[in-house]
Amino acid sequence: MFDGDKNWFPVGYSDSDWLGDPINRCSTCCTAVFMAGGPVEVTTTVPHGQMHSTMEPELVAFGTLVQIVLFIRNFFATVGLPIRN
């Protein structure tokens, strides 16, 4: 639940899963970003192409998370709202 008195610094989590199909190397990448105790972005994606290791989808999920956090930081800077930590 959102609480304006809590930390406004974006906190992100990412993870991936092979979906139990190591033969076709299908994976799912999930990310979640929270600010002030509430979710501001939650995504689930299936990367295109085959993944050749279990680490590859983890890097895809982390890269997506970094893009989202940078967007949030830049958005707040553009509109002139400071991110309180």
RODREN-641014 format. One record per residue: residue number from 0; x, y, z of N, C-alpha, C, CB in turn. Coordinates in steps of 0.001 Angstrom, whole numbers, plus 500000, padded with zeros to 6 digits. Glycine has a CB too. Layout:
REM residues N
<node><resi>NUM</resi><n_u>X</n_u><n_v>Y</n_v><n_w>Z</n_w><ca_u>X</ca_u><ca_v>Y</ca_v><ca_w>Z</ca_w><c_u>X</c_u><c_v>Y</c_v><c_w>Z</c_w><cb_u>X</cb_u><cb_v>Y</cb_v><cb_w>Z</cb_w></node>
...
REM end
This chain:
REM residues 85
<node><resi>0</resi><n_u>500836</n_u><n_v>498832</n_v><n_w>500000</n_w><ca_u>500000</ca_u><ca_v>500000</ca_v><ca_w>500000</ca_w><c_u>500890</c_u><c_v>501244</c_v><c_w>500000</c_w><cb_u>499044</cb_u><cb_v>499991</cb_v><cb_w>501212</cb_w></node>
<node><resi>1</resi><n_u>500503</n_u><n_v>502220</n_v><n_w>499207</n_w><ca_u>501267</ca_u><ca_v>503462</ca_v><ca_w>499101</ca_w><c_u>501211</c_u><c_v>504243</c_v><c_w>500406</c_w><cb_u>500738</cb_u><cb_v>504323</cb_v><cb_w>497947</cb_w></node>
<node><resi>2</resi><n_u>502378</n_u><n_v>504711</n_v><n_w>500843</n_w><ca_u>502474</ca_u><ca_v>505546</ca_v><ca_w>502041</ca_w><c_u>503451</c_u><c_v>506669</c_v><c_w>501724</c_w><cb_u>502939</cb_u><cb_v>504715</cb_v><cb_w>503305</cb_w></node>
<node><resi>3</resi><n_u>502941</n_u><n_v>507900</n_v><n_w>501583</n_w><ca_u>503759</ca_u><ca_v>509043</ca_v><ca_w>501209</ca_w><c_u>504878</c_u><c_v>509357</c_v><c_w>502183</c_w><cb_u>502901</cb_u><cb_v>510231</cb_v><cb_w>501066</cb_w></node>
<node><resi>4</resi><n_u>504804</n_u><n_v>508844</n_v><n_w>503399</n_w><ca_u>505854</ca_u><ca_v>509089</ca_v><ca_w>504389</ca_w><c_u>507005</c_u><c_v>508092</c_v><c_w>504268</c_w><cb_u>505270</cb_u><cb_v>509028</cb_v><cb_w>505791</cb_w></node>
<node><resi>5</resi><n_u>506810</n_u><n_v>507042</n_v><n_w>503496</n_w><ca_u>507863</ca_u><ca_v>506033</ca_v><ca_w>503334</ca_w><c_u>508883</c_u><c_v>506483</c_v><c_w>502290</c_w><cb_u>507254</cb_u><cb_v>504672</cb_v><cb_w>502930</cb_w></node>
<node><resi>6</resi><n_u>509903</n_u><n_v>505671</n_v><n_w>502120</n_w><ca_u>510986</ca_u><ca_v>505912</ca_v><ca_w>501174</ca_w><c_u>510452</c_u><c_v>506009</c_v><c_w>499745</c_w><cb_u>512038</cb_u><cb_v>504799</cb_v><cb_w>501274</cb_w></node>
<node><resi>7</resi><n_u>510747</n_u><n_v>507132</n_v><n_w>499056</n_w><ca_u>510314</ca_u><ca_v>507327</ca_v><ca_w>497680</ca_w><c_u>511350</c_u><c_v>506814</c_v><c_w>496680</c_w><cb_u>510033</cb_u><cb_v>508799</cb_v><cb_w>497427</cb_w></node>
<node><resi>8</resi><n_u>512466</n_u><n_v>506304</n_v><n_w>497147</n_w><ca_u>513495</ca_u><ca_v>505793</ca_v><ca_w>496254</ca_w><c_u>512975</c_u><c_v>504526</c_v><c_w>495579</c_w><cb_u>514820</cb_u><cb_v>505512</cb_v><cb_w>497027</cb_w></node>
<node><resi>9</resi><n_u>513106</n_u><n_v>504413</n_v><n_w>494240</n_w><ca_u>512603</ca_u><ca_v>503208</ca_v><ca_w>493575</ca_w><c_u>513376</c_u><c_v>501957</c_v><c_w>494004</c_w><cb_u>512685</cb_u><cb_v>503374</cb_v><cb_w>492055</cb_w></node>
<node><resi>10</resi><n_u>512625</n_u><n_v>500919</n_v><n_w>494354</n_w><ca_u>513208</ca_u><ca_v>499630</ca_v><ca_w>494735</ca_w><c_u>512699</c_u><c_v>498611</c_v><c_w>493724</c_w><cb_u>512827</cb_u><cb_v>499218</cb_v><cb_w>496227</cb_w></node>
<node><resi>11</resi><n_u>513620</n_u><n_v>497910</n_v><n_w>493066</n_w><ca_u>513219</ca_u><ca_v>496986</ca_v><ca_w>492019</ca_w><c_u>513642</c_u><c_v>495560</c_v><c_w>492275</c_w><cb_u>513771</cb_u><cb_v>497431</cb_v><cb_w>490726</cb_w></node>
<node><resi>12</resi><n_u>512866</n_u><n_v>494644</n_v><n_w>491721</n_w><ca_u>513143</ca_u><ca_v>493215</ca_v><ca_w>491808</ca_w><c_u>512990</c_u><c_v>492616</c_v><c_w>490415</c_w><cb_u>512193</cb_u><cb_v>492508</cb_v><cb_w>492835</cb_w></node>
<node><resi>13</resi><n_u>513843</n_u><n_v>491667</n_v><n_w>490081</n_w><ca_u>513709</ca_u><ca_v>490973</ca_v><ca_w>488799</ca_w><c_u>513992</c_u><c_v>489493</c_v><c_w>489000</c_w><cb_u>514666</cb_u><cb_v>491574</cb_v><cb_w>487732</cb_w></node>
<node><resi>14</resi><n_u>513376</n_u><n_v>488685</n_v><n_w>488151</n_w><ca_u>513589</ca_u><ca_v>487242</ca_v><ca_w>488200</ca_w><c_u>513196</c_u><c_v>486657</c_v><c_w>486848</c_w><cb_u>512768</cb_u><cb_v>486582</cb_v><cb_w>489362</cb_w></node>
<node><resi>15</resi><n_u>513631</n_u><n_v>485452</n_v><n_w>486605</n_w><ca_u>513243</ca_u><ca_v>484765</ca_v><ca_w>485374</ca_w><c_u>513040</c_u><c_v>483286</c_v><c_w>485676</c_w><cb_u>514314</cb_u><cb_v>484959</cb_v><cb_w>484259</cb_w></node>
<node><resi>16</resi><n_u>512342</n_u><n_v>482629</n_v><n_w>484746</n_w><ca_u>512026</ca_u><ca_v>481215</ca_v><ca_w>484916</ca_w><c_u>512072</c_u><c_v>480543</c_v><c_w>483548</c_w><cb_u>510629</cb_u><cb_v>481023</cb_v><cb_w>485590</cb_w></node>
<node><resi>17</resi><n_u>512536</n_u><n_v>479323</n_v><n_w>483540</n_w><ca_u>512594</ca_u><ca_v>478562</ca_v><ca_w>482290</ca_w><c_u>511250</c_u><c_v>477947</c_v><c_w>481925</c_w><cb_u>513639</cb_u><cb_v>477472</cb_v><cb_w>482394</cb_w></node>
<node><resi>18</resi><n_u>510242</n_u><n_v>478117</n_v><n_w>482712</n_w><ca_u>508902</ca_u><ca_v>477566</ca_v><ca_w>482490</ca_w><c_u>508883</c_u><c_v>476045</c_v><c_w>482402</c_w><cb_u>508319</cb_u><cb_v>478142</cb_v><cb_w>481229</cb_w></node>
<node><resi>19</resi><n_u>509902</n_u><n_v>475413</n_v><n_w>482940</n_w><ca_u>509946</ca_u><ca_v>473960</ca_v><ca_w>482909</ca_w><c_u>510136</c_u><c_v>473385</c_v><c_w>481516</c_w><cb_u>508699</cb_u><cb_v>473412</cb_v><cb_w>483499</cb_w></node>
<node><resi>20</resi><n_u>510662</n_u><n_v>474174</n_v><n_w>480580</n_w><ca_u>510856</ca_u><ca_v>473705</ca_v><ca_w>479212</ca_w><c_u>512293</c_u><c_v>473948</c_v><c_w>478770</c_w><cb_u>509874</cb_u><cb_v>474402</cb_v><cb_w>478254</cb_w></node>
<node><resi>21</resi><n_u>513267</n_u><n_v>473186</n_v><n_w>479318</n_w><ca_u>514658</ca_u><ca_v>473404</ca_v><ca_w>478955</ca_w><c_u>514995</c_u><c_v>472975</c_v><c_w>477525</c_w><cb_u>515538</cb_u><cb_v>472671</cb_v><cb_w>479913</cb_w></node>
<node><resi>22</resi><n_u>514160</n_u><n_v>472154</n_v><n_w>476905</n_w><ca_u>514427</ca_u><ca_v>471711</ca_v><ca_w>475531</ca_w><c_u>514238</c_u><c_v>472866</c_v><c_w>474550</c_w><cb_u>513503</cb_u><cb_v>470532</cb_v><cb_w>475149</cb_w></node>
<node><resi>23</resi><n_u>513126</n_u><n_v>473601</n_v><n_w>474660</n_w><ca_u>512867</ca_u><ca_v>474738</ca_v><ca_w>473778</ca_w><c_u>513449</c_u><c_v>476043</c_v><c_w>474311</c_w><cb_u>511381</cb_u><cb_v>474896</cb_v><cb_w>473571</cb_w></node>
<node><resi>24</resi><n_u>513969</n_u><n_v>476004</n_v><n_w>475516</n_w><ca_u>514575</ca_u><ca_v>477171</ca_v><ca_w>476171</ca_w><c_u>513627</c_u><c_v>478361</c_v><c_w>476235</c_w><cb_u>515843</cb_u><cb_v>477574</cb_v><cb_w>475444</cb_w></node>
<node><resi>25</resi><n_u>512352</n_u><n_v>478097</n_v><n_w>476509</n_w><ca_u>511384</ca_u><ca_v>479170</ca_v><ca_w>476707</ca_w><c_u>511525</c_u><c_v>479691</c_v><c_w>478127</c_w><cb_u>509931</cb_u><cb_v>478681</cb_v><cb_w>476434</cb_w></node>
<node><resi>26</resi><n_u>511548</n_u><n_v>480996</n_v><n_w>478260</n_w><ca_u>511697</ca_u><ca_v>481582</ca_v><ca_w>479588</ca_w><c_u>510738</c_u><c_v>482745</c_v><c_w>479752</c_w><cb_u>513144</cb_u><cb_v>482043</cb_v><cb_w>479824</cb_w></node>
<node><resi>27</resi><n_u>510514</n_u><n_v>483149</n_v><n_w>480983</n_w><ca_u>509692</ca_u><ca_v>484298</ca_v><ca_w>481308</ca_w><c_u>510509</c_u><c_v>485220</c_v><c_w>482195</c_w><cb_u>508364</cb_u><cb_v>483873</cb_v><cb_w>482002</cb_w></node>
<node><resi>28</resi><n_u>510491</n_u><n_v>486512</n_v><n_w>481885</n_w><ca_u>511207</ca_u><ca_v>487510</ca_v><ca_w>482677</ca_w><c_u>510188</c_u><c_v>488388</c_v><c_w>483388</c_w><cb_u>512156</cb_u><cb_v>488369</cb_v><cb_w>481784</cb_w></node>
<node><resi>29</resi><n_u>510376</n_u><n_v>488577</n_v><n_w>484683</n_w><ca_u>509450</ca_u><ca_v>489358</ca_v><ca_w>485494</ca_w><c_u>510210</c_u><c_v>490456</c_v><c_w>486227</c_w><cb_u>508698</cb_u><cb_v>488454</cb_v><cb_w>486497</cb_w></node>
<node><resi>30</resi><n_u>509601</n_u><n_v>491647</n_v><n_w>486306</n_w><ca_u>510178</ca_u><ca_v>492750</ca_v><ca_w>487064</ca_w><c_u>509088</c_u><c_v>493442</c_v><c_w>487863</c_w><cb_u>510886</cb_u><cb_v>493753</cb_v><cb_w>486130</cb_w></node>
<node><resi>31</resi><n_u>509471</n_u><n_v>494043</n_v><n_w>488978</n_w><ca_u>508546</ca_u><ca_v>494833</ca_v><ca_w>489802</ca_w><c_u>509325</c_u><c_v>495984</c_v><c_w>490421</c_w><cb_u>507866</cb_u><cb_v>493951</cb_v><cb_w>490915</cb_w></node>
<node><resi>32</resi><n_u>508737</n_u><n_v>497181</n_v><n_w>490389</n_w><ca_u>509346</ca_u><ca_v>498360</ca_v><ca_w>490980</ca_w><c_u>508364</c_u><c_v>498947</c_v><c_w>491987</c_w><cb_u>509733</cb_u><cb_v>499407</cb_v><cb_w>489888</cb_w></node>
<node><resi>33</resi><n_u>508861</n_u><n_v>499244</n_v><n_w>493175</n_w><ca_u>508052</ca_u><ca_v>499800</ca_v><ca_w>494253</ca_w><c_u>508595</c_u><c_v>501163</c_v><c_w>494661</c_w><cb_u>508023</cb_u><cb_v>498846</cb_v><cb_w>495464</cb_w></node>
<node><resi>34</resi><n_u>507698</n_u><n_v>502069</n_v><n_w>495006</n_w><ca_u>508070</ca_u><ca_v>503364</ca_v><ca_w>495582</ca_w><c_u>507083</c_u><c_v>503662</c_v><c_w>496700</c_w><cb_u>508071</cb_u><cb_v>504512</cb_v><cb_w>494495</cb_w></node>
<node><resi>35</resi><n_u>507596</n_u><n_v>504094</n_v><n_w>497829</n_w><ca_u>506770</ca_u><ca_v>504453</ca_v><ca_w>498988</ca_w><c_u>505829</c_u><c_v>503320</c_v><c_w>499386</c_w><cb_u>505960</cb_u><cb_v>505714</cb_v><cb_w>498688</cb_w></node>
<node><resi>36</resi><n_u>506305</n_u><n_v>502094</n_v><n_w>499277</n_w><ca_u>505535</ca_u><ca_v>500945</ca_v><ca_w>499726</ca_w><c_u>504520</c_u><c_v>500423</c_v><c_w>498737</c_w><cb_u>504848</cb_u><cb_v>501283</cb_v><cb_w>500960</cb_w></node>
<node><resi>37</resi><n_u>504399</n_u><n_v>501027</n_v><n_w>497564</n_w><ca_u>503415</ca_u><ca_v>500583</ca_v><ca_w>496585</ca_w><c_u>504044</c_u><c_v>500270</c_v><c_w>495249</c_w><cb_u>502348</cb_u><cb_v>501624</cb_v><cb_w>496410</cb_w></node>
<node><resi>38</resi><n_u>503440</n_u><n_v>499358</n_v><n_w>494491</n_w><ca_u>503983</ca_u><ca_v>499026</ca_v><ca_w>493175</ca_w><c_u>503704</c_u><c_v>500147</c_v><c_w>492176</c_w><cb_u>503390</cb_u><cb_v>497701</cb_v><cb_w>492667</cb_w></node>
<node><resi>39</resi><n_u>504700</n_u><n_v>500496</n_v><n_w>491380</n_w><ca_u>504507</ca_u><ca_v>501496</ca_v><ca_w>490328</ca_w><c_u>504689</c_u><c_v>500873</c_v><c_w>488943</c_w><cb_u>505487</cb_u><cb_v>502668</cb_v><cb_w>490515</cb_w></node>
<node><resi>40</resi><n_u>505296</n_u><n_v>499714</n_v><n_w>488871</n_w><ca_u>505502</ca_u><ca_v>499039</ca_v><ca_w>487583</ca_w><c_u>505697</c_u><c_v>497548</c_v><c_w>487840</c_w><cb_u>506734</cb_u><cb_v>499638</cb_v><cb_w>486816</cb_w></node>
<node><resi>41</resi><n_u>504927</n_u><n_v>496734</n_v><n_w>487149</n_w><ca_u>505083</ca_u><ca_v>495282</ca_v><ca_w>487207</ca_w><c_u>504998</c_u><c_v>494776</c_v><c_w>485772</c_w><cb_u>503986</cb_u><cb_v>494603</cb_v><cb_w>488132</cb_w></node>
<node><resi>42</resi><n_u>506016</n_u><n_v>494048</n_v><n_w>485320</n_w><ca_u>506019</ca_u><ca_v>493545</ca_v><ca_w>483952</ca_w><c_u>506375</c_u><c_v>492065</c_v><c_w>483918</c_w><cb_u>506999</cb_u><cb_v>494343</cb_v><cb_w>483093</cb_w></node>
<node><resi>43</resi><n_u>505819</n_u><n_v>491386</n_v><n_w>482938</n_w><ca_u>506168</ca_u><ca_v>490001</ca_v><ca_w>482634</ca_w><c_u>506336</c_u><c_v>489909</c_v><c_w>481133</c_w><cb_u>505080</cb_u><cb_v>488990</cb_v><cb_w>483157</cb_w></node>
<node><resi>44</resi><n_u>507486</n_u><n_v>489431</n_v><n_w>480678</n_w><ca_u>507745</ca_u><ca_v>489331</ca_v><ca_w>479254</ca_w><c_u>508323</c_u><c_v>487964</c_v><c_w>478907</c_w><cb_u>508695</cb_u><cb_v>490441</cb_v><cb_w>478805</cb_w></node>
<node><resi>45</resi><n_u>508142</n_u><n_v>487574</n_v><n_w>477667</n_w><ca_u>508773</ca_u><ca_v>486367</ca_v><ca_w>477130</ca_w><c_u>509751</c_u><c_v>486846</c_v><c_w>476066</c_w><cb_u>507704</cb_u><cb_v>485339</cb_v><cb_w>476537</cb_w></node>
<node><resi>46</resi><n_u>511058</n_u><n_v>486760</n_v><n_w>476334</n_w><ca_u>512043</ca_u><ca_v>487231</ca_v><ca_w>475358</ca_w><c_u>511960</c_u><c_v>486448</c_v><c_w>474054</c_w><cb_u>513451</cb_u><cb_v>487127</cb_v><cb_w>475936</cb_w></node>
<node><resi>47</resi><n_u>512244</n_u><n_v>487131</n_v><n_w>472950</n_w><ca_u>512250</ca_u><ca_v>486485</ca_v><ca_w>471638</ca_w><c_u>513543</c_u><c_v>485691</c_v><c_w>471464</c_w><cb_u>512096</cb_u><cb_v>487536</cb_v><cb_w>470503</cb_w></node>
<node><resi>48</resi><n_u>513440</n_u><n_v>484581</n_v><n_w>470789</n_w><ca_u>514619</ca_u><ca_v>483765</ca_v><ca_w>470525</ca_w><c_u>514909</c_u><c_v>482793</c_v><c_w>471648</c_w><cb_u>515815</cb_u><cb_v>484643</cb_v><cb_w>470298</cb_w></node>
<node><resi>49</resi><n_u>515836</n_u><n_v>481915</n_v><n_w>471395</n_w><ca_u>516205</ca_u><ca_v>480912</ca_v><ca_w>472387</ca_w><c_u>517265</c_u><c_v>481443</c_v><c_w>473330</c_w><cb_u>516700</cb_u><cb_v>479645</cb_v><cb_w>471708</cb_w></node>
<node><resi>50</resi><n_u>517149</n_u><n_v>481028</n_v><n_w>474570</n_w><ca_u>518152</ca_u><ca_v>481351</ca_v><ca_w>475580</ca_w><c_u>519073</c_u><c_v>480148</c_v><c_w>475716</c_w><cb_u>517489</cb_u><cb_v>481723</cb_v><cb_w>476958</cb_w></node>
<node><resi>51</resi><n_u>520375</n_u><n_v>480388</n_v><n_w>475769</n_w><ca_u>521346</ca_u><ca_v>479297</ca_v><ca_w>475762</ca_w><c_u>521869</c_u><c_v>478941</c_v><c_w>477144</c_w><cb_u>522495</cb_u><cb_v>479656</cb_v><cb_w>474880</cb_w></node>
<node><resi>52</resi><n_u>521424</n_u><n_v>479661</n_v><n_w>478169</n_w><ca_u>521815</ca_u><ca_v>479321</ca_v><ca_w>479539</ca_w><c_u>520755</c_u><c_v>479863</c_v><c_w>480481</c_w><cb_u>523229</cb_u><cb_v>479897</cb_v><cb_w>479894</cb_w></node>
<node><resi>53</resi><n_u>520825</n_u><n_v>479461</n_v><n_w>481735</n_w><ca_u>519856</ca_u><ca_v>479964</ca_v><ca_w>482715</ca_w><c_u>520157</c_u><c_v>481408</c_v><c_w>483100</c_w><cb_u>519855</cb_u><cb_v>479080</cb_v><cb_w>483968</cb_w></node>
<node><resi>54</resi><n_u>521367</n_u><n_v>481868</n_v><n_w>482858</n_w><ca_u>521752</ca_u><ca_v>483237</ca_v><ca_w>483219</ca_w><c_u>521241</c_u><c_v>484263</c_v><c_w>482215</c_w><cb_u>523263</cb_u><cb_v>483343</cb_v><cb_w>483329</cb_w></node>
<node><resi>55</resi><n_u>521072</n_u><n_v>483865</n_v><n_w>480976</n_w><ca_u>520657</ca_u><ca_v>484803</ca_v><ca_w>479929</ca_w><c_u>519312</c_u><c_v>485473</c_v><c_w>480227</c_w><cb_u>520577</cb_u><cb_v>484081</cb_v><cb_w>478601</cb_w></node>
<node><resi>56</resi><n_u>518257</n_u><n_v>484731</n_v><n_w>480587</n_w><ca_u>516998</ca_u><ca_v>485412</ca_v><ca_w>480916</ca_w><c_u>517099</c_u><c_v>486265</c_v><c_w>482177</c_w><cb_u>515889</cb_u><cb_v>484393</cb_v><cb_w>481086</cb_w></node>
<node><resi>57</resi><n_u>517968</n_u><n_v>485896</n_v><n_w>483106</n_w><ca_u>518172</ca_u><ca_v>486739</ca_v><ca_w>484295</ca_w><c_u>518724</c_u><c_v>488104</c_v><c_w>483876</c_w><cb_u>519140</cb_u><cb_v>486048</cb_v><cb_w>485305</cb_w></node>
<node><resi>58</resi><n_u>519664</n_u><n_v>488115</n_v><n_w>482928</n_w><ca_u>520229</ca_u><ca_v>489379</ca_v><ca_w>482451</ca_w><c_u>519201</c_u><c_v>490192</c_v><c_w>481678</c_w><cb_u>521448</cb_u><cb_v>489116</cb_v><cb_w>481572</cb_w></node>
<node><resi>59</resi><n_u>518346</n_u><n_v>489530</n_v><n_w>480907</n_w><ca_u>517281</ca_u><ca_v>490230</ca_v><ca_w>480189</ca_w><c_u>516324</c_u><c_v>490887</c_v><c_w>481181</c_w><cb_u>516514</cb_u><cb_v>489257</cb_v><cb_w>479261</cb_w></node>
<node><resi>60</resi><n_u>515945</n_u><n_v>490160</n_v><n_w>482229</n_w><ca_u>515042</ca_u><ca_v>490711</ca_v><ca_w>483240</ca_w><c_u>515687</c_u><c_v>491882</c_v><c_w>483965</c_w><cb_u>514637</cb_u><cb_v>489629</cb_v><cb_w>484246</cb_w></node>
<node><resi>61</resi><n_u>516963</n_u><n_v>491753</n_v><n_w>484303</n_w><ca_u>517660</ca_u><ca_v>492834</ca_v><ca_w>485003</ca_w><c_u>517802</c_u><c_v>494063</c_v><c_w>484107</c_w><cb_u>519045</cb_u><cb_v>492363</cb_v><cb_w>485475</cb_w></node>
<node><resi>62</resi><n_u>518099</n_u><n_v>493847</n_v><n_w>482822</n_w><ca_u>518200</ca_u><ca_v>494964</ca_v><ca_w>481886</ca_w><c_u>516880</c_u><c_v>495716</c_v><c_w>481758</c_w><cb_u>518644</cb_u><cb_v>494464</cb_v><cb_w>480520</cb_w></node>
<node><resi>63</resi><n_u>515776</n_u><n_v>494977</n_v><n_w>481722</n_w><ca_u>514453</ca_u><ca_v>495603</ca_v><ca_w>481685</ca_w><c_u>514206</c_u><c_v>496414</c_v><c_w>482944</c_w><cb_u>513357</cb_u><cb_v>494545</cb_v><cb_w>481517</cb_w></node>
<node><resi>64</resi><n_u>514592</n_u><n_v>495861</n_v><n_w>484086</n_w><ca_u>514423</ca_u><ca_v>496567</ca_v><ca_w>485359</ca_w><c_u>515213</c_u><c_v>497872</c_v><c_w>485385</c_w><cb_u>514858</cb_u><cb_v>495673</cb_v><cb_w>486522</cb_w></node>
<node><resi>65</resi><n_u>516444</n_u><n_v>497845</n_v><n_w>484915</n_w><ca_u>517276</ca_u><ca_v>499056</ca_v><ca_w>484884</ca_w><c_u>516632</c_u><c_v>500115</c_v><c_w>484003</c_w><cb_u>518700</cb_u><cb_v>498733</cb_v><cb_w>484376</cb_w></node>
<node><resi>66</resi><n_u>516094</n_u><n_v>499733</n_v><n_w>482852</n_w><ca_u>515429</ca_u><ca_v>500687</ca_v><ca_w>481969</ca_w><c_u>514237</c_u><c_v>501345</c_v><c_w>482668</c_w><cb_u>514969</cb_u><cb_v>499991</cb_v><cb_w>480682</cb_w></node>
<node><resi>67</resi><n_u>513450</n_u><n_v>500566</n_v><n_w>483389</n_w><ca_u>512273</ca_u><ca_v>501092</ca_v><ca_w>484070</ca_w><c_u>512679</c_u><c_v>502059</c_v><c_w>485177</c_w><cb_u>511429</cb_u><cb_v>499948</cb_v><cb_w>484646</cb_w></node>
<node><resi>68</resi><n_u>513668</n_u><n_v>501679</n_v><n_w>485987</n_w><ca_u>514106</ca_u><ca_v>502541</ca_v><ca_w>487094</ca_w><c_u>514697</c_u><c_v>503843</c_v><c_w>486553</c_w><cb_u>515146</cb_u><cb_v>501808</cb_v><cb_w>487979</cb_w></node>
<node><resi>69</resi><n_u>515474</n_u><n_v>503773</n_v><n_w>485482</n_w><ca_u>516025</ca_u><ca_v>504993</ca_v><ca_w>484883</ca_w><c_u>514917</c_u><c_v>505891</c_v><c_w>484334</c_w><cb_u>517013</cb_u><cb_v>504637</cb_v><cb_w>483766</cb_w></node>
<node><resi>70</resi><n_u>513898</n_u><n_v>505298</n_v><n_w>483735</n_w><ca_u>512776</ca_u><ca_v>506094</ca_v><ca_w>483252</ca_w><c_u>512089</c_u><c_v>506818</c_v><c_w>484410</c_w><cb_u>511768</cb_u><cb_v>505205</cb_v><cb_w>482506</cb_w></node>
<node><resi>71</resi><n_u>511821</n_u><n_v>506086</n_v><n_w>485501</n_w><ca_u>511159</ca_u><ca_v>506697</ca_v><ca_w>486662</ca_w><c_u>512002</c_u><c_v>507831</c_v><c_w>487217</c_w><cb_u>510896</cb_u><cb_v>505645</cb_v><cb_w>487758</cb_w></node>
<node><resi>72</resi><n_u>513302</n_u><n_v>507600</n_v><n_w>487368</n_w><ca_u>514200</ca_u><ca_v>508640</ca_v><ca_w>487894</ca_w><c_u>514193</c_u><c_v>509866</c_v><c_w>486987</c_w><cb_u>515637</cb_u><cb_v>508095</cb_v><cb_w>488037</cb_w></node>
<node><resi>73</resi><n_u>514300</n_u><n_v>509660</n_v><n_w>485669</n_w><ca_u>514313</ca_u><ca_v>510776</ca_v><ca_w>484735</ca_w><c_u>512969</c_u><c_v>511495</c_v><c_w>484677</c_w><cb_u>514693</cb_u><cb_v>510290</cb_v><cb_w>483355</cb_w></node>
<node><resi>74</resi><n_u>511877</n_u><n_v>510752</n_v><n_w>484801</n_w><ca_u>510553</ca_u><ca_v>511369</ca_v><ca_w>484819</ca_w><c_u>510411</c_u><c_v>512306</c_v><c_w>486010</c_w><cb_u>509459</cb_u><cb_v>510296</cb_v><cb_w>484857</cb_w></node>
<node><resi>75</resi><n_u>510792</n_u><n_v>511827</n_v><n_w>487181</n_w><ca_u>510711</ca_u><ca_v>512661</ca_v><ca_w>488381</ca_w><c_u>511597</c_u><c_v>513896</c_v><c_w>488265</c_w><cb_u>511105</cb_u><cb_v>511852</cb_v><cb_w>489614</cb_w></node>
<node><resi>76</resi><n_u>512771</n_u><n_v>513742</n_v><n_w>487682</n_w><ca_u>513674</ca_u><ca_v>514882</ca_v><ca_w>487501</ca_w><c_u>513074</c_u><c_v>515884</c_v><c_w>486511</c_w><cb_u>515064</cb_u><cb_v>514405</cb_v><cb_w>487008</cb_w></node>
<node><resi>77</resi><n_u>512424</n_u><n_v>515401</n_v><n_w>485457</n_w><ca_u>511840</ca_u><ca_v>516275</ca_v><ca_w>484446</ca_w><c_u>510703</c_u><c_v>517116</c_v><c_w>484994</c_w><cb_u>511349</cb_u><cb_v>515462</cb_v><cb_w>483282</cb_w></node>
<node><resi>78</resi><n_u>509844</n_u><n_v>516514</n_v><n_w>485815</n_w><ca_u>508703</ca_u><ca_v>517248</ca_v><ca_w>486356</ca_w><c_u>509054</c_u><c_v>518021</c_v><c_w>487623</c_w><cb_u>507567</cb_u><cb_v>516293</cb_v><cb_w>486643</cb_w></node>
<node><resi>79</resi><n_u>510296</n_u><n_v>517902</n_v><n_w>488076</n_w><ca_u>510766</ca_u><ca_v>518689</ca_v><ca_w>489219</ca_w><c_u>510382</c_u><c_v>518147</c_v><c_w>490582</c_w><cb_u>510255</cb_u><cb_v>520059</cb_v><cb_w>489104</cb_w></node>
<node><resi>80</resi><n_u>510070</n_u><n_v>516873</n_v><n_w>490657</n_w><ca_u>509750</ca_u><ca_v>516251</ca_v><ca_w>491948</ca_w><c_u>510959</c_u><c_v>515472</c_v><c_w>492443</c_w><cb_u>508507</cb_u><cb_v>515316</cb_v><cb_w>491830</cb_w></node>
<node><resi>81</resi><n_u>511485</n_u><n_v>515831</n_v><n_w>493581</n_w><ca_u>512668</ca_u><ca_v>515101</ca_v><ca_w>494079</ca_w><c_u>512283</c_u><c_v>513715</c_v><c_w>494574</c_w><cb_u>513356</cb_u><cb_v>515890</cb_v><cb_w>495215</cb_w></node>
<node><resi>82</resi><n_u>513174</n_u><n_v>512766</n_v><n_w>494397</n_w><ca_u>512981</ca_u><ca_v>511427</ca_v><ca_w>494942</ca_w><c_u>513595</c_u><c_v>511425</c_v><c_w>496331</c_w><cb_u>513622</cb_u><cb_v>510316</cb_v><cb_w>494022</cb_w></node>
<node><resi>83</resi><n_u>512740</n_u><n_v>511288</n_v><n_w>497334</n_w><ca_u>513224</ca_u><ca_v>511272</ca_v><ca_w>498722</ca_w><c_u>513669</c_u><c_v>509869</c_v><c_w>499104</c_w><cb_u>512126</cb_u><cb_v>511770</cb_v><cb_w>499695</cb_w></node>
<node><resi>84</resi><n_u>514828</n_u><n_v>509779</n_v><n_w>499800</n_w><ca_u>515264</ca_u><ca_v>508463</ca_v><ca_w>500293</ca_w><c_u>515372</c_u><c_v>508471</c_v><c_w>501780</c_w><cb_u>516595</cb_u><cb_v>508058</cb_v><cb_w>499683</cb_w></node>
REM end
